Amino acid sequence: MLTEGEVRALTALHGEQTVSELATNLDRSLSYTSELVERLETAGLVEARRQGKTKQVRLSDAKALELLTDLTQQYSHIDWPELLSGAALRVCYYLDTPRTVTELARRADVHRSTVHRALAPLQHRGIIYQTDDGAYALNDGFEQLSTFARELAHQVHRQTVEEQTDTYSILWESLDEFLVQTPTELTEEHFIPTGPDQFQRYGLPLLARDRRHYLYSETTNELSPEMLCCHMLVIDSGARAQSYCLLLLSHVDIDRDELRTQAVKYGVEDVVDELCTYLGTSGDQRTSRLPEWEDFQKLAEEYEVTL
């Protein structure tokens, strides 16, 4: 997420400084510092302006920087740039709740050995501890470390989408991915179309909407029906959206284990469980947002879906 040099630059930047002054404070070369500033400017973490032949830089108003400043001021004896370099921030992103090494490695997409290396210095300084069942957790007073990592990722996501459009809403996000709603067509390769209009790919043409939805991911190449179902529930978990998901689950050969995995990832597992129970019991067990079975049968007939 950030290199040690980038964190050092952020913690060393007070008020407005020239790149040359910042280089002196960091005890690094002007060329190295200029590269740091450019990367941080691209990430929306610093703002720069030209004043004659010099370049003045200062911290942006990103919320992540407020949290970083609070940490460095409250715990000034800790060398935060050293601790937060490498994979440490990736792992801290998921320390919003106690998690085992295995779970942290899976969620952060790093090896278990990397998790151990990242957390060992934090544990040595009393920032994190291990629970009785072996999970890692942040000690009291350091909970904002996970919040900082999350705000930092959110800032990166905002910068990514703002390169494409000024009008948008981020509906869901993880460390490396996010779902965005916008009236603008996004054509950059990592923005994968999703949402209601993608149901037509499975023979379920829904009414077109003015809003468009995209999954931003640098690792996903194709949208699966399991992912589409979960995206739909993130976008809109109302009665109509749930009925459309029921149609999709009935019409397409769904991998139930994969559906459950995706549901947990997107935080819609309770709703997905209710949908699966509804279909498995032919509507005998349903929530108030799900239709009577007879009404769903009629809807399925309209879309030529065999139950």
Secondary structure, DSSP 8 states (H G I E B T S, - for coil): ---HHHHHHHHH--SSEEHHHHHHHHT--HHHHHHHHHHHHHTTSEEEEEETTEEEEEE---HHHHHHHHHHHHTTTS-HHHHTSTTHHHHHHTTTS-B-HHHHHHHHTS-HHHHHHHHHHHHHTTSEEE-TTS-EEE-TT-THHHHHHHHHHHHHHHHHHHTT-SS-EEEEE-SS-EEEEESS---STTEEEESGGGGGGGT------S-EEEEE-SS--S--HHHHHHHHHHH--SHHHHHHHHHHHHHS---HHHHHHHHHHHT-HHHHHHHHHHHHTTTSS--TTS--HHHHHHHHHHTT---
